[in-house]
Amino acid sequence: MDLKKILFKTNTIDVEKSLPDAIIMISKEGKIQWVNDVAAEIFETSKMHLLTSNISDFLENAMNLVSNSVIMHKPIITKLNEKEVYFDMTAREIEEGYVLDFRDAVNEAAEDQKEEKPAVINREKNNFLMKISNDLKSPIQSIVGFSQAMADGLGGSMSEQQEKYIKIINKNSSDLMYFIGKLIEHAQTESSPKTPEKKPFDIVALVNSTVRFNEQLYKGKEINININQAENFKKTVHSDADIVKNILQNILEVIFKSVDMGEVGIELSNPDEEFLNSKNITAGNYTLIKISSSALLLSENDLECMFDPYKIVDSTNRKNVLRAIVLNSAKNLVQSLGGAIWIESQILKSTSFNIILPE
């Protein structure tokens, strides 16, 4: 009997992927008709013995479990008779009977734990950062404060060279303070996000106030800001205003710190069913916020890592790691509200950030 031909003919199992597992073919009554070497190893017997046996001789409640696996299209945990040995069994029905695929449940669990370990380490790292945030910020705040005071002449007169140096110290320490603040915020949104407190609020007013709050970032630049809302747009949304403001703040900071000119547009709308279907989003009531910049020009390499600081730090695009940290924080916040965020970009032409929030 050529098992591979049977399996390929029925298209019920991926042969190349599954044959390294323990594979047993049985009749409708449970009689074992074919086994591979791995099956003999995990059942701790010879292939000859298996081929003269019934699957029920080895597994508890075997045929019921086979039927359950076929019906549910998923693995079932099985146990050897009189032994505390467990396997994940996937059964596929074929014309001649059933093909059974066995994997060691203990080893599978160990693999899952391996995959979870980096996530656990990352949470612990983030919690550590949040706990020592004041220890990181306090000395930098002192440097920023005293250097600014000296630049303002409160420490007495300085030479032209000294003034130049103190301004450099003040700028670099301020940049470092901003970086640390965003790093701590990212750790917070990644591991201990705030539980949303959803209440009705005017999102148009929120957008306008957030733009005004960032005036110092675009003041003096050749940036035109346009805020528009679609016809019949519902201004009152039911969400967490503080989280939404933080999301807008992070995205506007990225844009205003990156460009010196051009159009920045903010469009508010309620997407229709056709749009939601195009984005594979479940039908419902949503608010769509589109923030675009004609001057934020991105390359394909930029787009690959926009929301991934861990990936960008190992790339040639490392200089934009702060931007990725800020945008990943925004993404985490959007997801905490049950929404989605994505970028649409015409390479080296324009970029838009799209945020969709459920009501």
TORKOL-4160 file (C-alpha; in steps of 0.2 Angstrom, whole numbers, padded with zeros to 4 digits, m for minus):
359
<pt num="1" X="0000" Y="0000" Z="0000"/>
<pt num="2" X="0007" Y="0017" Z="m0005"/>
<pt num="3" X="0002" Y="0029" Z="0009"/>
<pt num="4" X="0009" Y="0044" Z="0000"/>
<pt num="5" X="m0002" Y="0041" Z="m0016"/>
<pt num="6" X="m0017" Y="0039" Z="m0005"/>
<pt num="7" X="m0014" Y="0055" Z="0005"/>
<pt num="8" X="m0009" Y="0065" Z="m0010"/>
<pt num="9" X="m0025" Y="0059" Z="m0019"/>
<pt num="10" X="m0036" Y="0063" Z="m0005"/>
<pt num="11" X="m0028" Y="0080" Z="m0001"/>
<pt num="12" X="m0032" Y="0077" Z="0017"/>
<pt num="13" X="m0015" Y="0079" Z="0025"/>
<pt num="14" X="0001" Y="0088" Z="0020"/>
<pt num="15" X="0013" Y="0073" Z="0018"/>
<pt num="16" X="0029" Y="0082" Z="0018"/>
<pt num="17" X="0025" Y="0091" Z="0034"/>
<pt num="18" X="0017" Y="0077" Z="0043"/>
<pt num="19" X="0027" Y="0061" Z="0039"/>
<pt num="20" X="0041" Y="0066" Z="0051"/>
<pt num="21" X="0027" Y="0065" Z="0065"/>
<pt num="22" X="0020" Y="0048" Z="0070"/>
<pt num="23" X="0008" Y="0042" Z="0056"/>
<pt num="24" X="m0004" Y="0028" Z="0058"/>
<pt num="25" X="m0017" Y="0022" Z="0045"/>
<pt num="26" X="m0032" Y="0013" Z="0051"/>
<pt num="27" X="m0047" Y="0005" Z="0044"/>
<pt num="28" X="m0065" Y="0010" Z="0048"/>
<pt num="29" X="m0065" Y="m0003" Z="0062"/>
<pt num="30" X="m0048" Y="0003" Z="0069"/>
<pt num="31" X="m0037" Y="m0010" Z="0063"/>
<pt num="32" X="m0019" Y="m0003" Z="0060"/>
<pt num="33" X="m0015" Y="m0005" Z="0041"/>
<pt num="34" X="0001" Y="0006" Z="0040"/>
<pt num="35" X="0013" Y="0014" Z="0051"/>
<pt num="36" X="0029" Y="0024" Z="0050"/>
<pt num="37" X="0045" Y="0022" Z="0060"/>
<pt num="38" X="0041" Y="0036" Z="0071"/>
<pt num="39" X="0025" Y="0028" Z="0076"/>
<pt num="40" X="0034" Y="0012" Z="0082"/>
<pt num="41" X="0046" Y="0023" Z="0092"/>
<pt num="42" X="0033" Y="0033" Z="0102"/>
<pt num="43" X="0022" Y="0018" Z="0105"/>
<pt num="44" X="0037" Y="0008" Z="0111"/>
<pt num="45" X="0034" Y="m0007" Z="0100"/>
<pt num="46" X="0038" Y="m0014" Z="0083"/>
<pt num="47" X="0030" Y="m0010" Z="0067"/>
<pt num="48" X="0025" Y="m0028" Z="0065"/>
<pt num="49" X="0016" Y="m0028" Z="0082"/>
<pt num="50" X="0007" Y="m0013" Z="0077"/>
<pt num="51" X="0002" Y="m0020" Z="0060"/>
<pt num="52" X="m0006" Y="m0035" Z="0069"/>
<pt num="53" X="m0016" Y="m0024" Z="0081"/>
<pt num="54" X="m0031" Y="m0012" Z="0083"/>
<pt num="55" X="m0028" Y="0006" Z="0088"/>
<pt num="56" X="m0039" Y="0003" Z="0103"/>
<pt num="57" X="m0026" Y="m0009" Z="0110"/>
<pt num="58" X="m0014" Y="0006" Z="0112"/>
<pt num="59" X="m0026" Y="0021" Z="0115"/>
<pt num="60" X="m0040" Y="0024" Z="0128"/>
<pt num="61" X="m0057" Y="0027" Z="0120"/>
<pt num="62" X="m0048" Y="0027" Z="0103"/>
<pt num="63" X="m0062" Y="0027" Z="0090"/>
<pt num="64" X="m0072" Y="0040" Z="0099"/>
<pt num="65" X="m0057" Y="0052" Z="0099"/>
<pt num="66" X="m0054" Y="0048" Z="0081"/>
<pt num="67" X="m0072" Y="0053" Z="0076"/>
<pt num="68" X="m0071" Y="0069" Z="0087"/>
<pt num="69" X="m0055" Y="0075" Z="0079"/>
<pt num="70" X="m0063" Y="0072" Z="0061"/>
<pt num="71" X="m0079" Y="0081" Z="0066"/>
<pt num="72" X="m0070" Y="0096" Z="0074"/>
<pt num="73" X="m0055" Y="0097" Z="0062"/>
<pt num="74" X="m0043" Y="0099" Z="0076"/>
<pt num="75" X="m0031" Y="0089" Z="0087"/>
<pt num="76" X="m0037" Y="0079" Z="0101"/>
<pt num="77" X="m0027" Y="0074" Z="0117"/>
<pt num="78" X="m0025" Y="0055" Z="0118"/>
<pt num="79" X="m0017" Y="0044" Z="0131"/>
<pt num="80" X="m0009" Y="0027" Z="0130"/>
<pt num="81" X="m0017" Y="0013" Z="0139"/>
<pt num="82" X="m0011" Y="0010" Z="0156"/>
<pt num="83" X="0003" Y="0024" Z="0154"/>
<pt num="84" X="0004" Y="0042" Z="0158"/>
<pt num="85" X="0009" Y="0046" Z="0141"/>
<pt num="86" X="m0001" Y="0059" Z="0130"/>
<pt num="87" X="m0001" Y="0064" Z="0112"/>
<pt num="88" X="m0010" Y="0077" Z="0101"/>
<pt num="89" X="m0019" Y="0066" Z="0088"/>
<pt num="90" X="m0026" Y="0074" Z="0072"/>
<pt num="91" X="m0037" Y="0062" Z="0062"/>
<pt num="92" X="m0042" Y="0064" Z="0044"/>
<pt num="93" X="m0054" Y="0053" Z="0035"/>
<pt num="94" X="m0050" Y="0044" Z="0019"/>
<pt num="95" X="m0059" Y="0031" Z="0008"/>
<pt num="96" X="m0049" Y="0017" Z="0016"/>
<pt num="97" X="m0052" Y="0023" Z="0034"/>
<pt num="98" X="m0042" Y="0036" Z="0044"/>
<pt num="99" X="m0025" Y="0043" Z="0044"/>
<pt num="100" X="m0019" Y="0048" Z="0062"/>
<pt num="101" X="m0005" Y="0060" Z="0065"/>
<pt num="102" X="0002" Y="0060" Z="0082"/>
<pt num="103" X="0013" Y="0073" Z="0091"/>
<pt num="104" X="0020" Y="0073" Z="0108"/>
<pt num="105" X="0009" Y="0084" Z="0118"/>
<pt num="106" X="0023" Y="0087" Z="0131"/>
<pt num="107" X="0035" Y="0093" Z="0118"/>
<pt num="108" X="0022" Y="0104" Z="0110"/>
<pt num="109" X="0019" Y="0113" Z="0127"/>
<pt num="110" X="0037" Y="0115" Z="0129"/>
<pt num="111" X="0038" Y="0123" Z="0112"/>
<pt num="112" X="0024" Y="0135" Z="0117"/>
<pt num="113" X="0033" Y="0140" Z="0132"/>
<pt num="114" X="0048" Y="0144" Z="0122"/>
<pt num="115" X="0038" Y="0155" Z="0111"/>
<pt num="116" X="0030" Y="0164" Z="0127"/>
<pt num="117" X="0047" Y="0166" Z="0135"/>
<pt num="118" X="0052" Y="0182" Z="0125"/>
<pt num="119" X="0036" Y="0190" Z="0128"/>
<pt num="120" X="0038" Y="0187" Z="0147"/>
<pt num="121" X="0055" Y="0194" Z="0147"/>
<pt num="122" X="0049" Y="0209" Z="0137"/>
<pt num="123" X="0035" Y="0212" Z="0150"/>
<pt num="124" X="0048" Y="0211" Z="0164"/>
<pt num="125" X="0059" Y="0223" Z="0155"/>
<pt num="126" X="0045" Y="0236" Z="0153"/>
<pt num="127" X="0040" Y="0234" Z="0171"/>
<pt num="128" X="0058" Y="0237" Z="0176"/>
<pt num="129" X="0059" Y="0253" Z="0165"/>
<pt num="130" X="0043" Y="0260" Z="0173"/>
<pt num="131" X="0049" Y="0257" Z="0190"/>
<pt num="132" X="0065" Y="0266" Z="0188"/>
<pt num="133" X="0058" Y="0280" Z="0177"/>
<pt num="134" X="0060" Y="0293" Z="0190"/>
<pt num="135" X="0078" Y="0288" Z="0193"/>
<pt num="136" X="0081" Y="0290" Z="0174"/>
<pt num="137" X="0071" Y="0307" Z="0172"/>
<pt num="138" X="0077" Y="0316" Z="0188"/>
<pt num="139" X="0096" Y="0319" Z="0184"/>
<pt num="140" X="0091" Y="0323" Z="0166"/>
<pt num="141" X="0078" Y="0336" Z="0172"/>
<pt num="142" X="0092" Y="0344" Z="0182"/>
<pt num="143" X="0104" Y="0345" Z="0168"/>
<pt num="144" X="0090" Y="0353" Z="0157"/>
<pt num="145" X="0085" Y="0365" Z="0170"/>
<pt num="146" X="0102" Y="0371" Z="0176"/>
<pt num="147" X="0108" Y="0372" Z="0158"/>
<pt num="148" X="0093" Y="0383" Z="0153"/>
<pt num="149" X="0096" Y="0394" Z="0168"/>
<pt num="150" X="0114" Y="0396" Z="0163"/>
<pt num="151" X="0109" Y="0400" Z="0145"/>
<pt num="152" X="0097" Y="0413" Z="0152"/>
<pt num="153" X="0111" Y="0421" Z="0161"/>
<pt num="154" X="0106" Y="0417" Z="0179"/>
<pt num="155" X="0123" Y="0410" Z="0183"/>
<pt num="156" X="0132" Y="0425" Z="0178"/>
<pt num="157" X="0140" Y="0431" Z="0161"/>
<pt num="158" X="0149" Y="0418" Z="0150"/>
<pt num="159" X="0160" Y="0419" Z="0135"/>
<pt num="160" X="0153" Y="0416" Z="0118"/>
<pt num="161" X="0161" Y="0399" Z="0118"/>
<pt num="162" X="0153" Y="0394" Z="0134"/>
<pt num="163" X="0136" Y="0400" Z="0128"/>
<pt num="164" X="0138" Y="0389" Z="0113"/>
<pt num="165" X="0143" Y="0374" Z="0124"/>
<pt num="166" X="0129" Y="0377" Z="0136"/>
<pt num="167" X="0116" Y="0378" Z="0122"/>
<pt num="168" X="0122" Y="0361" Z="0115"/>
<pt num="169" X="0121" Y="0353" Z="0133"/>
<pt num="170" X="0103" Y="0360" Z="0135"/>
<pt num="171" X="0097" Y="0354" Z="0118"/>
<pt num="172" X="0105" Y="0337" Z="0119"/>
<pt num="173" X="0099" Y="0334" Z="0137"/>
<pt num="174" X="0081" Y="0340" Z="0131"/>
<pt num="175" X="0081" Y="0328" Z="0117"/>
<pt num="176" X="0087" Y="0314" Z="0129"/>
<pt num="177" X="0073" Y="0319" Z="0141"/>
<pt num="178" X="0060" Y="0317" Z="0127"/>
<pt num="179" X="0067" Y="0300" Z="0121"/>
<pt num="180" X="0067" Y="0293" Z="0139"/>
<pt num="181" X="0049" Y="0300" Z="0141"/>
<pt num="182" X="0043" Y="0291" Z="0125"/>
<pt num="183" X="0053" Y="0275" Z="0130"/>
<pt num="184" X="0044" Y="0274" Z="0147"/>
<pt num="185" X="0027" Y="0278" Z="0138"/>
<pt num="186" X="0030" Y="0264" Z="0126"/>
<pt num="187" X="0034" Y="0252" Z="0140"/>
<pt num="188" X="0018" Y="0257" Z="0148"/>
<pt num="189" X="0007" Y="0255" Z="0133"/>
<pt num="190" X="0015" Y="0238" Z="0129"/>
<pt num="191" X="0014" Y="0230" Z="0145"/>
<pt num="192" X="0002" Y="0239" Z="0157"/>
<pt num="193" X="m0010" Y="0249" Z="0146"/>
<pt num="194" X="m0023" Y="0259" Z="0154"/>
<pt num="195" X="m0041" Y="0252" Z="0155"/>
<pt num="196" X="m0051" Y="0262" Z="0143"/>
<pt num="197" X="m0065" Y="0273" Z="0152"/>
<pt num="198" X="m0077" Y="0275" Z="0137"/>
<pt num="199" X="m0088" Y="0291" Z="0138"/>
<pt num="200" X="m0096" Y="0302" Z="0125"/>
<pt num="201" X="m0086" Y="0317" Z="0119"/>
<pt num="202" X="m0084" Y="0329" Z="0105"/>
<pt num="203" X="m0070" Y="0322" Z="0094"/>
<pt num="204" X="m0069" Y="0338" Z="0083"/>
<pt num="205" X="m0066" Y="0349" Z="0098"/>
<pt num="206" X="m0053" Y="0336" Z="0104"/>
<pt num="207" X="m0044" Y="0336" Z="0087"/>
<pt num="208" X="m0043" Y="0355" Z="0087"/>
<pt num="209" X="m0037" Y="0357" Z="0105"/>
<pt num="210" X="m0023" Y="0344" Z="0101"/>
<pt num="211" X="m0017" Y="0353" Z="0086"/>
<pt num="212" X="m0017" Y="0370" Z="0096"/>
<pt num="213" X="m0007" Y="0361" Z="0110"/>
<pt num="214" X="0007" Y="0357" Z="0097"/>
<pt num="215" X="0008" Y="0375" Z="0091"/>
<pt num="216" X="0026" Y="0376" Z="0097"/>
<pt num="217" X="0031" Y="0362" Z="0086"/>
<pt num="218" X="0025" Y="0369" Z="0070"/>
<pt num="219" X="0026" Y="0388" Z="0074"/>
<pt num="220" X="0038" Y="0397" Z="0062"/>
<pt num="221" X="0037" Y="0383" Z="0049"/>
<pt num="222" X="0029" Y="0383" Z="0032"/>
<pt num="223" X="0015" Y="0371" Z="0037"/>
<pt num="224" X="m0003" Y="0373" Z="0033"/>
<pt num="225" X="m0015" Y="0363" Z="0044"/>
<pt num="226" X="m0033" Y="0359" Z="0037"/>
<pt num="227" X="m0046" Y="0350" Z="0048"/>
<pt num="228" X="m0061" Y="0343" Z="0039"/>
<pt num="229" X="m0076" Y="0332" Z="0043"/>
<pt num="230" X="m0087" Y="0323" Z="0031"/>
<pt num="231" X="m0105" Y="0327" Z="0028"/>
<pt num="232" X="m0116" Y="0320" Z="0041"/>
<pt num="233" X="m0101" Y="0316" Z="0052"/>
<pt num="234" X="m0106" Y="0311" Z="0070"/>
<pt num="235" X="m0095" Y="0323" Z="0081"/>
<pt num="236" X="m0100" Y="0314" Z="0097"/>
<pt num="237" X="m0091" Y="0297" Z="0099"/>
<pt num="238" X="m0091" Y="0285" Z="0114"/>
<pt num="239" X="m0073" Y="0281" Z="0118"/>
<pt num="240" X="m0059" Y="0286" Z="0130"/>
<pt num="241" X="m0055" Y="0304" Z="0126"/>
<pt num="242" X="m0038" Y="0304" Z="0135"/>
<pt num="243" X="m0032" Y="0289" Z="0125"/>
<pt num="244" X="m0038" Y="0296" Z="0109"/>
<pt num="245" X="m0029" Y="0313" Z="0113"/>
<pt num="246" X="m0013" Y="0303" Z="0117"/>
<pt num="247" X="m0014" Y="0294" Z="0100"/>
<pt num="248" X="m0017" Y="0310" Z="0091"/>
<pt num="249" X="m0003" Y="0318" Z="0100"/>
<pt num="250" X="0010" Y="0305" Z="0096"/>
<pt num="251" X="0006" Y="0305" Z="0077"/>
<pt num="252" X="0006" Y="0324" Z="0076"/>
<pt num="253" X="0023" Y="0325" Z="0085"/>
<pt num="254" X="0030" Y="0313" Z="0073"/>
<pt num="255" X="0024" Y="0323" Z="0058"/>
<pt num="256" X="0028" Y="0341" Z="0065"/>
<pt num="257" X="0045" Y="0335" Z="0071"/>
<pt num="258" X="0049" Y="0327" Z="0054"/>
<pt num="259" X="0043" Y="0341" Z="0042"/>
<pt num="260" X="0046" Y="0360" Z="0040"/>
<pt num="261" X="0033" Y="0363" Z="0026"/>
<pt num="262" X="0019" Y="0357" Z="0017"/>
<pt num="263" X="0001" Y="0352" Z="0020"/>
<pt num="264" X="m0005" Y="0343" Z="0035"/>
<pt num="265" X="m0023" Y="0337" Z="0034"/>
<pt num="266" X="m0034" Y="0329" Z="0047"/>
<pt num="267" X="m0050" Y="0321" Z="0040"/>
<pt num="268" X="m0064" Y="0314" Z="0051"/>
<pt num="269" X="m0078" Y="0303" Z="0044"/>
<pt num="270" X="m0089" Y="0288" Z="0048"/>
<pt num="271" X="m0083" Y="0274" Z="0036"/>
<pt num="272" X="m0097" Y="0265" Z="0026"/>
<pt num="273" X="m0099" Y="0246" Z="0025"/>
<pt num="274" X="m0090" Y="0245" Z="0008"/>
<pt num="275" X="m0074" Y="0253" Z="0016"/>
<pt num="276" X="m0075" Y="0242" Z="0031"/>
<pt num="277" X="m0076" Y="0226" Z="0020"/>
<pt num="278" X="m0061" Y="0232" Z="0010"/>
<pt num="279" X="m0051" Y="0233" Z="0026"/>
<pt num="280" X="m0058" Y="0216" Z="0033"/>
<pt num="281" X="m0066" Y="0225" Z="0047"/>
<pt num="282" X="m0082" Y="0219" Z="0055"/>
<pt num="283" X="m0097" Y="0229" Z="0051"/>
<pt num="284" X="m0102" Y="0242" Z="0064"/>
<pt num="285" X="m0101" Y="0261" Z="0069"/>
<pt num="286" X="m0084" Y="0268" Z="0068"/>
<pt num="287" X="m0074" Y="0284" Z="0067"/>
<pt num="288" X="m0060" Y="0286" Z="0055"/>
<pt num="289" X="m0047" Y="0299" Z="0058"/>
<pt num="290" X="m0035" Y="0301" Z="0043"/>
<pt num="291" X="m0019" Y="0312" Z="0047"/>
<pt num="292" X="m0009" Y="0316" Z="0031"/>
<pt num="293" X="0006" Y="0325" Z="0027"/>
<pt num="294" X="0012" Y="0330" Z="0009"/>
<pt num="295" X="0030" Y="0333" Z="0015"/>
<pt num="296" X="0033" Y="0317" Z="0026"/>
<pt num="297" X="0041" Y="0306" Z="0012"/>
<pt num="298" X="0044" Y="0288" Z="0016"/>
<pt num="299" X="0054" Y="0274" Z="0007"/>
<pt num="300" X="0050" Y="0256" Z="0007"/>
<pt num="301" X="0063" Y="0253" Z="0020"/>
<pt num="302" X="0054" Y="0266" Z="0031"/>
<pt num="303" X="0037" Y="0257" Z="0029"/>
<pt num="304" X="0043" Y="0240" Z="0034"/>
<pt num="305" X="0048" Y="0246" Z="0052"/>
<pt num="306" X="0036" Y="0261" Z="0055"/>
<pt num="307" X="0028" Y="0253" Z="0070"/>
<pt num="308" X="0042" Y="0241" Z="0075"/>
<pt num="309" X="0056" Y="0248" Z="0086"/>
<pt num="310" X="0063" Y="0231" Z="0089"/>
<pt num="311" X="0065" Y="0228" Z="0071"/>
<pt num="312" X="0071" Y="0245" Z="0066"/>
<pt num="313" X="0085" Y="0245" Z="0079"/>
<pt num="314" X="0094" Y="0231" Z="0070"/>
<pt num="315" X="0092" Y="0239" Z="0052"/>
<pt num="316" X="0101" Y="0252" Z="0042"/>
<pt num="317" X="0086" Y="0264" Z="0047"/>
<pt num="318" X="0091" Y="0264" Z="0065"/>
<pt num="319" X="0091" Y="0283" Z="0066"/>
<pt num="320" X="0072" Y="0283" Z="0066"/>
<pt num="321" X="0070" Y="0271" Z="0081"/>
<pt num="322" X="0062" Y="0285" Z="0091"/>
<pt num="323" X="0049" Y="0288" Z="0078"/>
<pt num="324" X="0045" Y="0269" Z="0078"/>
<pt num="325" X="0044" Y="0270" Z="0097"/>
<pt num="326" X="0031" Y="0284" Z="0097"/>
<pt num="327" X="0021" Y="0276" Z="0083"/>
<pt num="328" X="0021" Y="0259" Z="0092"/>
<pt num="329" X="0014" Y="0267" Z="0107"/>
<pt num="330" X="0000" Y="0275" Z="0097"/>
<pt num="331" X="m0003" Y="0258" Z="0089"/>
<pt num="332" X="m0004" Y="0250" Z="0106"/>
<pt num="333" X="m0016" Y="0263" Z="0112"/>
<pt num="334" X="m0027" Y="0261" Z="0097"/>
<pt num="335" X="m0028" Y="0242" Z="0100"/>
<pt num="336" X="m0033" Y="0245" Z="0118"/>
<pt num="337" X="m0048" Y="0254" Z="0111"/>
<pt num="338" X="m0052" Y="0239" Z="0100"/>
<pt num="339" X="m0047" Y="0249" Z="0084"/>
<pt num="340" X="m0034" Y="0248" Z="0070"/>
<pt num="341" X="m0021" Y="0259" Z="0063"/>
<pt num="342" X="m0012" Y="0258" Z="0047"/>
<pt num="343" X="m0001" Y="0269" Z="0035"/>
<pt num="344" X="m0005" Y="0273" Z="0017"/>
<pt num="345" X="0010" Y="0280" Z="0007"/>
<pt num="346" X="0014" Y="0285" Z="m0010"/>
<pt num="347" X="0033" Y="0282" Z="m0009"/>
<pt num="348" X="0042" Y="0299" Z="m0008"/>
<pt num="349" X="0026" Y="0308" Z="m0012"/>
<pt num="350" X="0014" Y="0309" Z="0003"/>
<pt num="351" X="0010" Y="0299" Z="0019"/>
<pt num="352" X="m0006" Y="0297" Z="0029"/>
<pt num="353" X="m0010" Y="0288" Z="0046"/>
<pt num="354" X="m0027" Y="0280" Z="0047"/>
<pt num="355" X="m0035" Y="0277" Z="0063"/>
<pt num="356" X="m0052" Y="0268" Z="0065"/>
<pt num="357" X="m0060" Y="0268" Z="0082"/>
<pt num="358" X="m0076" Y="0258" Z="0086"/>
<pt num="359" X="m0091" Y="0267" Z="0094"/>
